[in-house]
Amino acid sequence: MRLTPDEQQAVRLASREAFPTGTRVLLFGSRVDDQKRGGDIDLLVELPQALSAADMVQRRTRFSARLYRLLGEQRIDVVMTPAAGGDPVSPVVRSARETGVPLALV
């Protein structure tokens, strides 16, 4: 995994500030592979329950803003989804769940 301990701690801190108890945050994409270089920070946020669209936007904004303050300007992609639900799972979420590395459990 290509996140420093400080970067990992920043994700944990921002997660606790932005998301409800039971939320899980996974790192996925190129930063999981130690052999690759560069790439943005791709994070899957699995929420314990579905939230309203307005609440999702507010929480994502709070999380992203906190990460930018802690990490500086880096490319960060945040995908949010309920941990379980009746909606079909997108290929991105499916792949992130299969290959992702857990970073935080709120």
MOPAC internal coordinates of N, CA, C and O (Angstrom, degrees):
PM7 1SCF
backbone

  N    0.0000 0     0.00 0     0.00 0    0    0    0
  C    1.4460 1     0.00 0     0.00 0    1    0    0
  C    1.5255 1   108.65 1     0.00 0    2    1    0
  O    1.2310 1   121.05 1   -46.80 1    3    2    1
  N    1.3151 1   115.60 1   133.20 1    3    2    1
  C    1.4586 1   120.04 1  -176.55 1    5    3    2
  C    1.5271 1   111.98 1  -105.28 1    6    5    3
  O    1.2310 1   121.05 1  -121.58 1    7    6    5
  N    1.3246 1   115.59 1    58.42 1    7    6    5
  C    1.4593 1   122.70 1   167.98 1    9    7    6
  C    1.5217 1   106.74 1  -128.01 1   10    9    7
  O    1.2310 1   120.65 1   -45.40 1   11   10    9
  N    1.3067 1   116.36 1   134.60 1   11   10    9
  C    1.4609 1   119.94 1   178.17 1   13   11   10
  C    1.5305 1   109.31 1   -70.42 1   14   13   11
  O    1.2310 1   120.20 1   -17.76 1   15   14   13
  N    1.3227 1   117.22 1   162.24 1   15   14   13
  C    1.4675 1   119.05 1   174.90 1   17   15   14
  C    1.5361 1   112.55 1   -56.01 1   18   17   15
  O    1.2310 1   119.95 1   142.72 1   19   18   17
  N    1.3312 1   117.71 1   -37.28 1   19   18   17
  C    1.4677 1   120.56 1   177.80 1   21   19   18
  C    1.5254 1   111.44 1   -65.73 1   22   21   19
  O    1.2310 1   120.27 1   140.11 1   23   22   21
  N    1.3244 1   117.10 1   -39.89 1   23   22   21
  C    1.4666 1   120.42 1   177.49 1   25   23   22
  C    1.5252 1   110.82 1   -65.78 1   26   25   23
  O    1.2310 1   120.47 1   139.40 1   27   26   25
  N    1.3181 1   116.71 1   -40.60 1   27   26   25
  C    1.4644 1   120.31 1   177.41 1   29   27   26
  C    1.5267 1   110.55 1   -62.48 1   30   29   27
  O    1.2310 1   120.50 1   137.32 1   31   30   29
  N    1.3186 1   116.65 1   -42.68 1   31   30   29
  C    1.4636 1   120.90 1   178.91 1   33   31   30
  C    1.5257 1   110.80 1   -63.91 1   34   33   31
  O    1.2310 1   120.10 1   141.79 1   35   34   33
  N    1.3201 1   117.42 1   -38.21 1   35   34   33
  C    1.4613 1   121.22 1   178.11 1   37   35   34
  C    1.5265 1   110.86 1   -61.91 1   38   37   35
  O    1.2310 1   120.14 1   138.68 1   39   38   37
  N    1.3236 1   117.33 1   -41.32 1   39   38   37
  C    1.4686 1   121.01 1   177.82 1   41   39   38
  C    1.5238 1   109.83 1   -63.36 1   42   41   39
  O    1.2310 1   120.11 1   137.08 1   43   42   41
  N    1.3128 1   117.40 1   -42.92 1   43   42   41
  C    1.4739 1   120.65 1   179.50 1   45   43   42
  C    1.5318 1   110.90 1   -63.04 1   46   45   43
  O    1.2310 1   120.40 1   135.11 1   47   46   45
  N    1.3195 1   116.84 1   -44.89 1   47   46   45
  C    1.4626 1   121.19 1  -179.46 1   49   47   46
  C    1.5279 1   110.99 1   -63.25 1   50   49   47
  O    1.2310 1   120.38 1   130.13 1   51   50   49
  N    1.3174 1   116.89 1   -49.87 1   51   50   49
  C    1.4656 1   120.54 1  -179.82 1   53   51   50
  C    1.5268 1   111.16 1   -62.03 1   54   53   51
  O    1.2310 1   120.22 1   144.52 1   55   54   53
  N    1.3215 1   117.18 1   -35.48 1   55   54   53
  C    1.4680 1   121.35 1   178.56 1   57   55   54
  C    1.5197 1   110.92 1   -63.66 1   58   57   55
  O    1.2310 1   120.70 1   133.93 1   59   58   57
  N    1.3233 1   116.27 1   -46.07 1   59   58   57
  C    1.4704 1   120.24 1  -179.91 1   61   59   58
  C    1.5217 1   111.41 1   -62.37 1   62   61   59
  O    1.2310 1   120.39 1   145.83 1   63   62   61
  N    1.3308 1   116.86 1   -34.17 1   63   62   61
  C    1.4626 1   120.79 1  -178.21 1   65   63   62
  C    1.5274 1   112.70 1   -77.39 1   66   65   63
  O    1.2310 1   119.92 1   153.00 1   67   66   65
  N    1.3287 1   117.75 1   -27.00 1   67   66   65
  C    1.4637 1   120.13 1  -171.19 1   69   67   66
  C    1.5219 1   115.31 1  -105.80 1   70   69   67
  O    1.2310 1   119.70 1   153.99 1   71   70   69
  N    1.3264 1   118.17 1   -26.01 1   71   70   69
  C    1.4625 1   119.79 1  -168.53 1   73   71   70
  C    1.5232 1   112.71 1  -118.93 1   74   73   71
  O    1.2310 1   120.75 1   -24.47 1   75   74   73
  N    1.3463 1   116.17 1   155.53 1   75   74   73
  C    1.4659 1   119.96 1  -179.53 1   77   75   74
  C    1.5294 1   112.02 1   -73.08 1   78   77   75
  O    1.2310 1   121.35 1   -18.68 1   79   78   77
  N    1.3239 1   115.03 1   161.32 1   79   78   77
  C    1.4622 1   121.67 1   176.38 1   81   79   78
  C    1.5231 1   109.78 1   -55.56 1   82   81   79
  O    1.2310 1   120.81 1   -42.07 1   83   82   81
  N    1.3192 1   116.05 1   137.93 1   83   82   81
  C    1.4584 1   121.54 1  -179.15 1   85   83   82
  C    1.5182 1   113.55 1    98.73 1   86   85   83
  O    1.2310 1   120.17 1   175.77 1   87   86   85
  N    1.3340 1   117.27 1    -4.23 1   87   86   85
  C    1.4629 1   121.74 1   178.69 1   89   87   86
  C    1.5271 1   109.77 1   -75.98 1   90   89   87
  O    1.2310 1   121.09 1   -40.38 1   91   90   89
  N    1.3326 1   115.52 1   139.62 1   91   90   89
  C    1.4678 1   121.97 1   177.37 1   93   91   90
  C    1.5246 1   108.48 1  -119.57 1   94   93   91
  O    1.2310 1   120.23 1   -43.86 1   95   94   93
  N    1.3301 1   117.17 1   136.14 1   95   94   93
  C    1.4653 1   122.42 1  -179.98 1   97   95   94
  C    1.5239 1   108.60 1  -119.63 1   98   97   95
  O    1.2310 1   121.03 1   -52.55 1   99   98   97
  N    1.3371 1   115.63 1   127.45 1   99   98   97
  C    1.4652 1   122.97 1  -179.45 1  101   99   98
  C    1.5247 1   110.05 1  -118.59 1  102  101   99
  O    1.2310 1   120.69 1   -39.47 1  103  102  101
  N    1.3154 1   116.29 1   140.53 1  103  102  101
  C    1.4588 1   122.46 1   169.18 1  105  103  102
  C    1.5165 1   107.29 1   -89.37 1  106  105  103
  O    1.2310 1   120.23 1   -47.10 1  107  106  105
  N    1.3369 1   117.16 1   132.90 1  107  106  105
  C    1.4579 1   120.19 1   176.52 1  109  107  106
  C    1.5182 1   109.03 1  -140.50 1  110  109  107
  O    1.2310 1   120.54 1    -2.66 1  111  110  109
  N    1.3098 1   116.57 1   177.34 1  111  110  109
  C    1.4622 1   120.67 1   179.17 1  113  111  110
  C    1.5183 1   111.99 1    86.59 1  114  113  111
  O    1.2310 1   121.11 1    23.49 1  115  114  113
  N    1.3292 1   115.47 1  -156.51 1  115  114  113
  C    1.4642 1   120.66 1  -171.50 1  117  115  114
  C    1.5234 1   113.40 1   -65.35 1  118  117  115
  O    1.2310 1   119.36 1   154.11 1  119  118  117
  N    1.3276 1   118.83 1   -25.89 1  119  118  117
  C    1.4657 1   120.37 1  -178.74 1  121  119  118
  C    1.5286 1   113.02 1   -70.94 1  122  121  119
  O    1.2310 1   119.95 1   167.98 1  123  122  121
  N    1.3274 1   117.70 1   -12.02 1  123  122  121
  C    1.4651 1   120.97 1   176.90 1  125  123  122
  C    1.5254 1   110.26 1   -77.13 1  126  125  123
  O    1.2310 1   120.30 1   152.55 1  127  126  125
  N    1.3342 1   117.02 1   -27.45 1  127  126  125
  C    1.4652 1   123.07 1  -175.41 1  129  127  126
  C    1.5288 1   110.60 1   -91.30 1  130  129  127
  O    1.2310 1   120.55 1   -65.97 1  131  130  129
  N    1.3223 1   116.56 1   114.03 1  131  130  129
  C    1.4654 1   121.30 1  -179.58 1  133  131  130
  C    1.5283 1   112.87 1   -65.53 1  134  133  131
  O    1.2310 1   119.61 1   160.70 1  135  134  133
  N    1.3160 1   118.36 1   -19.30 1  135  134  133
  C    1.4638 1   121.99 1  -176.94 1  137  135  134
  C    1.5265 1   112.69 1   -84.36 1  138  137  135
  O    1.2310 1   119.99 1   163.65 1  139  138  137
  N    1.3201 1   117.62 1   -16.35 1  139  138  137
  C    1.4665 1   120.74 1  -178.96 1  141  139  138
  C    1.5159 1   109.96 1   -88.97 1  142  141  139
  O    1.2310 1   121.27 1   -13.64 1  143  142  141
  N    1.3349 1   115.18 1   166.36 1  143  142  141
  C    1.4572 1   121.38 1   179.60 1  145  143  142
  C    1.5163 1   108.89 1  -125.83 1  146  145  143
  O    1.2310 1   121.24 1   -26.51 1  147  146  145
  N    1.3396 1   115.23 1   153.49 1  147  146  145
  C    1.4551 1   120.16 1   176.16 1  149  147  146
  C    1.5155 1   112.10 1    66.70 1  150  149  147
  O    1.2310 1   121.56 1    23.11 1  151  150  149
  N    1.2974 1   114.63 1  -156.89 1  151  150  149
  C    1.4528 1   120.40 1   177.78 1  153  151  150
  C    1.5118 1   112.47 1    94.90 1  154  153  151
  O    1.2310 1   121.78 1   -25.65 1  155  154  153
  N    1.3230 1   114.20 1   154.35 1  155  154  153
  C    1.4509 1   119.39 1   178.34 1  157  155  154
  C    1.5218 1   110.25 1   -83.78 1  158  157  155
  O    1.2310 1   120.79 1    -7.60 1  159  158  157
  N    1.3102 1   116.10 1   172.40 1  159  158  157
  C    1.4597 1   121.87 1   177.35 1  161  159  158
  C    1.5209 1   106.95 1   -93.65 1  162  161  159
  O    1.2310 1   120.38 1   -69.11 1  163  162  161
  N    1.3241 1   116.88 1   110.89 1  163  162  161
  C    1.4630 1   122.72 1   179.69 1  165  163  162
  C    1.5197 1   108.70 1   -99.75 1  166  165  163
  O    1.2310 1   120.56 1   -57.75 1  167  166  165
  N    1.3366 1   116.53 1   122.25 1  167  166  165
  C    1.4561 1   121.30 1  -177.82 1  169  167  166
  C    1.5233 1   110.33 1  -123.92 1  170  169  167
  O    1.2310 1   120.88 1   -49.21 1  171  170  169
  N    1.3208 1   115.91 1   130.79 1  171  170  169
  C    1.4632 1   122.05 1   171.86 1  173  171  170
  C    1.5184 1   106.99 1  -100.82 1  174  173  171
  O    1.2310 1   120.79 1   -55.79 1  175  174  173
  N    1.3311 1   116.09 1   124.21 1  175  174  173
  C    1.4576 1   122.32 1   177.67 1  177  175  174
  C    1.5220 1   107.19 1  -108.10 1  178  177  175
  O    1.2310 1   120.63 1   -67.60 1  179  178  177
  N    1.3315 1   116.39 1   112.40 1  179  178  177
  C    1.4642 1   121.88 1   178.06 1  181  179  178
  C    1.5196 1   108.35 1   -99.15 1  182  181  179
  O    1.2310 1   121.06 1   -68.97 1  183  182  181
  N    1.3227 1   115.58 1   111.03 1  183  182  181
  C    1.4577 1   121.77 1  -178.51 1  185  183  182
  C    1.5208 1   110.52 1   -85.03 1  186  185  183
  O    1.2310 1   119.63 1   -31.65 1  187  186  185
  N    1.3322 1   118.32 1   148.35 1  187  186  185
  C    1.4643 1   120.34 1  -177.99 1  189  187  186
  C    1.5236 1   113.29 1   -69.21 1  190  189  187
  O    1.2310 1   120.21 1   159.10 1  191  190  189
  N    1.3274 1   117.21 1   -20.90 1  191  190  189
  C    1.4606 1   121.15 1   177.23 1  193  191  190
  C    1.5250 1   108.70 1  -152.10 1  194  193  191
  O    1.2310 1   121.14 1   -16.67 1  195  194  193
  N    1.3160 1   115.43 1   163.33 1  195  194  193
  C    1.4606 1   120.10 1   178.23 1  197  195  194
  C    1.5273 1   109.26 1   -67.23 1  198  197  195
  O    1.2310 1   120.62 1   -35.44 1  199  198  197
  N    1.3196 1   116.43 1   144.56 1  199  198  197
  C    1.4598 1   122.80 1   177.28 1  201  199  198
  C    1.5193 1   108.77 1  -120.62 1  202  201  199
  O    1.2310 1   120.63 1   -19.61 1  203  202  201
  N    1.3226 1   116.40 1   160.39 1  203  202  201
  C    1.4595 1   119.97 1   175.75 1  205  203  202
  C    1.5283 1   108.88 1   -64.99 1  206  205  203
  O    1.2310 1   121.05 1   -20.89 1  207  206  205
  N    1.3197 1   115.60 1   159.11 1  207  206  205
  C    1.4670 1   120.01 1   179.60 1  209  207  206
  C    1.5261 1   110.64 1   -59.62 1  210  209  207
  O    1.2310 1   120.27 1   138.58 1  211  210  209
  N    1.3271 1   117.09 1   -41.42 1  211  210  209
  C    1.4651 1   120.80 1  -179.59 1  213  211  210
  C    1.5273 1   110.93 1   -64.11 1  214  213  211
  O    1.2310 1   120.25 1   138.30 1  215  214  213
  N    1.3267 1   117.13 1   -41.70 1  215  214  213
  C    1.4639 1   120.92 1   179.11 1  217  215  214
  C    1.5313 1   110.67 1   -66.27 1  218  217  215
  O    1.2310 1   120.39 1   140.94 1  219  218  217
  N    1.3305 1   116.86 1   -39.06 1  219  218  217
  C    1.4763 1   120.66 1   177.94 1  221  219  218
  C    1.5325 1   110.20 1   -60.87 1  222  221  219
  O    1.2310 1   120.60 1   133.64 1  223  222  221
  N    1.3339 1   116.46 1   -46.36 1  223  222  221
  C    1.4673 1   120.51 1  -179.16 1  225  223  222
  C    1.5249 1   110.15 1   -62.91 1  226  225  223
  O    1.2310 1   120.47 1   135.18 1  227  226  225
  N    1.3245 1   116.71 1   -44.82 1  227  226  225
  C    1.4619 1   120.59 1  -179.14 1  229  227  226
  C    1.5271 1   111.29 1   -61.78 1  230  229  227
  O    1.2310 1   120.33 1   134.64 1  231  230  229
  N    1.3190 1   116.97 1   -45.36 1  231  230  229
  C    1.4623 1   120.48 1  -178.16 1  233  231  230
  C    1.5372 1   111.63 1   -68.93 1  234  233  231
  O    1.2310 1   120.35 1   139.74 1  235  234  233
  N    1.3304 1   116.93 1   -40.26 1  235  234  233
  C    1.4733 1   120.08 1   178.11 1  237  235  234
  C    1.5300 1   110.22 1   -63.01 1  238  237  235
  O    1.2310 1   120.76 1   138.04 1  239  238  237
  N    1.3271 1   116.16 1   -41.96 1  239  238  237
  C    1.4633 1   120.81 1   179.65 1  241  239  238
  C    1.5232 1   110.92 1   -63.82 1  242  241  239
  O    1.2310 1   120.28 1   135.32 1  243  242  241
  N    1.3310 1   117.07 1   -44.68 1  243  242  241
  C    1.4650 1   121.28 1   178.95 1  245  243  242
  C    1.5326 1   110.33 1   -61.68 1  246  245  243
  O    1.2310 1   120.57 1   134.97 1  247  246  245
  N    1.3252 1   116.52 1   -45.03 1  247  246  245
  C    1.4622 1   122.44 1  -179.69 1  249  247  246
  C    1.5312 1   110.82 1   -62.33 1  250  249  247
  O    1.2310 1   120.61 1   129.37 1  251  250  249
  N    1.3232 1   116.45 1   -50.63 1  251  250  249
  C    1.4696 1   120.77 1  -178.19 1  253  251  250
  C    1.5238 1   111.55 1   -63.15 1  254  253  251
  O    1.2310 1   120.34 1   137.09 1  255  254  253
  N    1.3327 1   116.96 1   -42.91 1  255  254  253
  C    1.4648 1   120.46 1  -179.77 1  257  255  254
  C    1.5237 1   110.82 1   -62.50 1  258  257  255
  O    1.2310 1   120.59 1   137.78 1  259  258  257
  N    1.3215 1   116.47 1   -42.22 1  259  258  257
  C    1.4690 1   120.32 1   179.15 1  261  259  258
  C    1.5298 1   110.63 1   -64.21 1  262  261  259
  O    1.2310 1   120.35 1   138.14 1  263  262  261
  N    1.3368 1   116.94 1   -41.86 1  263  262  261
  C    1.4693 1   120.03 1   178.03 1  265  263  262
  C    1.5223 1   111.32 1   -62.68 1  266  265  263
  O    1.2310 1   119.95 1   137.78 1  267  266  265
  N    1.3346 1   117.71 1   -42.22 1  267  266  265
  C    1.4649 1   120.11 1   178.97 1  269  267  266
  C    1.5276 1   110.73 1   -62.06 1  270  269  267
  O    1.2310 1   120.41 1   140.99 1  271  270  269
  N    1.3408 1   116.82 1   -39.01 1  271  270  269
  C    1.4675 1   119.27 1   178.35 1  273  271  270
  C    1.5277 1   111.16 1   -66.43 1  274  273  271
  O    1.2310 1   120.47 1   141.82 1  275  274  273
  N    1.3240 1   116.72 1   -38.18 1  275  274  273
  C    1.4637 1   120.73 1  -177.48 1  277  275  274
  C    1.5289 1   113.23 1   -79.44 1  278  277  275
  O    1.2310 1   120.20 1   144.56 1  279  278  277
  N    1.3298 1   117.22 1   -35.44 1  279  278  277
  C    1.4672 1   121.31 1  -172.29 1  281  279  278
  C    1.5231 1   114.00 1  -105.90 1  282  281  279
  O    1.2310 1   119.94 1   168.76 1  283  282  281
  N    1.3063 1   117.72 1   -11.24 1  283  282  281
  C    1.4498 1   119.73 1  -172.73 1  285  283  282
  C    1.5202 1   109.07 1    82.34 1  286  285  283
  O    1.2310 1   121.07 1     3.91 1  287  286  285
  N    1.3003 1   115.56 1  -176.09 1  287  286  285
  C    1.4624 1   119.08 1  -176.72 1  289  287  286
  C    1.5162 1   110.50 1   -76.60 1  290  289  287
  O    1.2310 1   121.53 1   -73.53 1  291  290  289
  N    1.3119 1   114.68 1   106.47 1  291  290  289
  C    1.4574 1   122.90 1   174.04 1  293  291  290
  C    1.5186 1   106.77 1  -132.30 1  294  293  291
  O    1.2310 1   121.02 1   -23.42 1  295  294  293
  N    1.3048 1   115.65 1   156.58 1  295  294  293
  C    1.4648 1   119.36 1   175.44 1  297  295  294
  C    1.5220 1   107.76 1   -78.21 1  298  297  295
  O    1.2310 1   121.32 1   -61.55 1  299  298  297
  N    1.3194 1   115.09 1   118.45 1  299  298  297
  C    1.4594 1   121.36 1  -179.00 1  301  299  298
  C    1.5228 1   108.02 1  -128.56 1  302  301  299
  O    1.2310 1   120.74 1   -56.45 1  303  302  301
  N    1.3257 1   116.20 1   123.55 1  303  302  301
  C    1.4635 1   121.98 1   175.57 1  305  303  302
  C    1.5140 1   108.36 1  -108.59 1  306  305  303
  O    1.2310 1   120.69 1   -49.54 1  307  306  305
  N    1.3290 1   116.30 1   130.46 1  307  306  305
  C    1.4587 1   121.77 1  -178.89 1  309  307  306
  C    1.5215 1   108.58 1  -120.01 1  310  309  307
  O    1.2310 1   120.87 1   -58.27 1  311  310  309
  N    1.3283 1   115.94 1   121.73 1  311  310  309
  C    1.4628 1   122.88 1   175.24 1  313  311  310
  C    1.5165 1   106.42 1  -110.76 1  314  313  311
  O    1.2310 1   120.58 1   -55.65 1  315  314  313
  N    1.3394 1   116.50 1   124.35 1  315  314  313
  C    1.4659 1   120.47 1  -179.11 1  317  315  314
  C    1.5206 1   109.92 1  -113.73 1  318  317  315
  O    1.2310 1   121.07 1   -39.97 1  319  318  317
  N    1.3406 1   115.55 1   140.03 1  319  318  317
  C    1.4599 1   121.10 1  -179.83 1  321  319  318
  C    1.5234 1   109.30 1  -155.90 1  322  321  319
  O    1.2310 1   119.91 1   -29.54 1  323  322  321
  N    1.3352 1   117.79 1   150.46 1  323  322  321
  C    1.4695 1   118.35 1   170.87 1  325  323  322
  C    1.5289 1   109.25 1   -67.05 1  326  325  323
  O    1.2310 1   120.17 1   -33.75 1  327  326  325
  N    1.3212 1   117.28 1   146.25 1  327  326  325
  C    1.4669 1   121.28 1  -179.77 1  329  327  326
  C    1.5193 1   111.11 1   -62.13 1  330  329  327
  O    1.2310 1   120.56 1   146.46 1  331  330  329
  N    1.3144 1   116.54 1   -33.54 1  331  330  329
  C    1.4668 1   121.35 1   178.53 1  333  331  330
  C    1.5213 1   107.31 1  -142.95 1  334  333  331
  O    1.2310 1   120.77 1   -29.51 1  335  334  333
  N    1.2948 1   116.13 1   150.49 1  335  334  333
  C    1.4571 1   118.52 1   179.38 1  337  335  334
  C    1.4997 1   111.29 1   175.72 1  338  337  335
  O    1.2310 1   121.49 1    -6.95 1  339  338  337
  N    1.2989 1   114.75 1   173.05 1  339  338  337
  C    1.4475 1   120.47 1  -177.07 1  341  339  338
  C    1.5204 1   114.13 1   -84.97 1  342  341  339
  O    1.2310 1   120.20 1   165.65 1  343  342  341
  N    1.3299 1   117.23 1   -14.35 1  343  342  341
  C    1.4588 1   119.59 1  -178.34 1  345  343  342
  C    1.5174 1   110.40 1   -72.54 1  346  345  343
  O    1.2310 1   120.42 1   -32.75 1  347  346  345
  N    1.3349 1   116.80 1   147.25 1  347  346  345
  C    1.4681 1   119.16 1   175.81 1  349  347  346
  C    1.5331 1   110.09 1   -62.07 1  350  349  347
  O    1.2310 1   120.94 1   -35.21 1  351  350  349
  N    1.3065 1   115.81 1   144.79 1  351  350  349
  C    1.4649 1   121.53 1  -179.47 1  353  351  350
  C    1.5223 1   108.71 1   -86.80 1  354  353  351
  O    1.2310 1   120.68 1   -48.84 1  355  354  353
  N    1.3362 1   116.31 1   131.16 1  355  354  353
  C    1.4630 1   120.28 1   179.80 1  357  355  354
  C    1.5253 1   109.76 1   -70.97 1  358  357  355
  O    1.2310 1   120.25 1   -21.59 1  359  358  357
  N    1.3399 1   117.13 1   158.41 1  359  358  357
  C    1.4661 1   120.02 1   177.05 1  361  359  358
  C    1.5332 1   112.86 1   -59.35 1  362  361  359
  O    1.2310 1   120.10 1   145.29 1  363  362  361
  N    1.3268 1   117.42 1   -34.71 1  363  362  361
  C    1.4675 1   120.50 1   179.38 1  365  363  362
  C    1.5250 1   110.21 1   -64.91 1  366  365  363
  O    1.2310 1   120.53 1   134.07 1  367  366  365
  N    1.3342 1   116.60 1   -45.93 1  367  366  365
  C    1.4668 1   120.56 1   179.74 1  369  367  366
  C    1.5247 1   110.20 1   -65.00 1  370  369  367
  O    1.2310 1   120.37 1   137.37 1  371  370  369
  N    1.3155 1   116.91 1   -42.63 1  371  370  369
  C    1.4683 1   120.74 1   179.50 1  373  371  370
  C    1.5337 1   110.37 1   -59.52 1  374  373  371
  O    1.2310 1   120.50 1   132.81 1  375  374  373
  N    1.3256 1   116.66 1   -47.19 1  375  374  373
  C    1.4649 1   121.02 1   179.79 1  377  375  374
  C    1.5304 1   111.10 1   -63.81 1  378  377  375
  O    1.2310 1   120.32 1   137.58 1  379  378  377
  N    1.3304 1   117.00 1   -42.42 1  379  378  377
  C    1.4666 1   120.75 1  -179.89 1  381  379  378
  C    1.5248 1   110.98 1   -62.46 1  382  381  379
  O    1.2310 1   120.44 1   140.33 1  383  382  381
  N    1.3167 1   116.76 1   -39.67 1  383  382  381
  C    1.4700 1   120.06 1   178.63 1  385  383  382
  C    1.5240 1   111.46 1   -67.04 1  386  385  383
  O    1.2310 1   120.47 1   145.22 1  387  386  385
  N    1.3278 1   116.70 1   -34.78 1  387  386  385
  C    1.4679 1   120.71 1  -178.06 1  389  387  386
  C    1.5271 1   112.58 1   -76.68 1  390  389  387
  O    1.2310 1   120.20 1   144.10 1  391  390  389
  N    1.3212 1   117.22 1   -35.90 1  391  390  389
  C    1.4664 1   120.59 1  -172.44 1  393  391  390
  C    1.5223 1   114.23 1  -112.09 1  394  393  391
  O    1.2310 1   120.17 1   170.39 1  395  394  393
  N    1.3261 1   117.28 1    -9.61 1  395  394  393
  C    1.4571 1   121.41 1  -173.76 1  397  395  394
  C    1.5164 1   114.31 1   -69.03 1  398  397  395
  O    1.2310 1   121.78 1   -24.48 1  399  398  397
  N    1.3209 1   114.19 1   155.52 1  399  398  397
  C    1.4640 1   122.79 1   177.55 1  401  399  398
  C    1.5284 1   107.44 1  -110.41 1  402  401  399
  O    1.2310 1   119.66 1   -57.58 1  403  402  401
  N    1.3332 1   118.26 1   122.42 1  403  402  401
  C    1.4711 1   120.05 1   179.56 1  405  403  402
  C    1.5303 1   111.42 1   -62.14 1  406  405  403
  O    1.2310 1   121.17 1   -47.41 1  407  406  405
  N    1.3344 1   115.36 1   132.59 1  407  406  405
  C    1.4645 1   121.11 1   177.51 1  409  407  406
  C    1.5228 1   112.06 1  -114.11 1  410  409  407
  O    1.2310 1   120.61 1   146.62 1  411  410  409
  N    1.3334 1   116.44 1   -33.38 1  411  410  409
  C    1.4644 1   119.02 1  -175.30 1  413  411  410
  C    1.5141 1   110.30 1  -149.86 1  414  413  411
  O    1.2310 1   121.49 1   -35.33 1  415  414  413
  N    1.3269 1   114.76 1   144.67 1  415  414  413
  C    1.4553 1   122.60 1   168.77 1  417  415  414
  C    1.5174 1   105.49 1  -131.27 1  418  417  415
  O    1.2310 1   121.12 1   -66.43 1  419  418  417
  N    1.3106 1   115.46 1   113.57 1  419  418  417
  C    1.4683 1   121.03 1  -175.85 1  421  419  418
  C    1.5167 1   109.34 1   -80.44 1  422  421  419
  O    1.2310 1   120.10 1   180.00 1  423  422  421

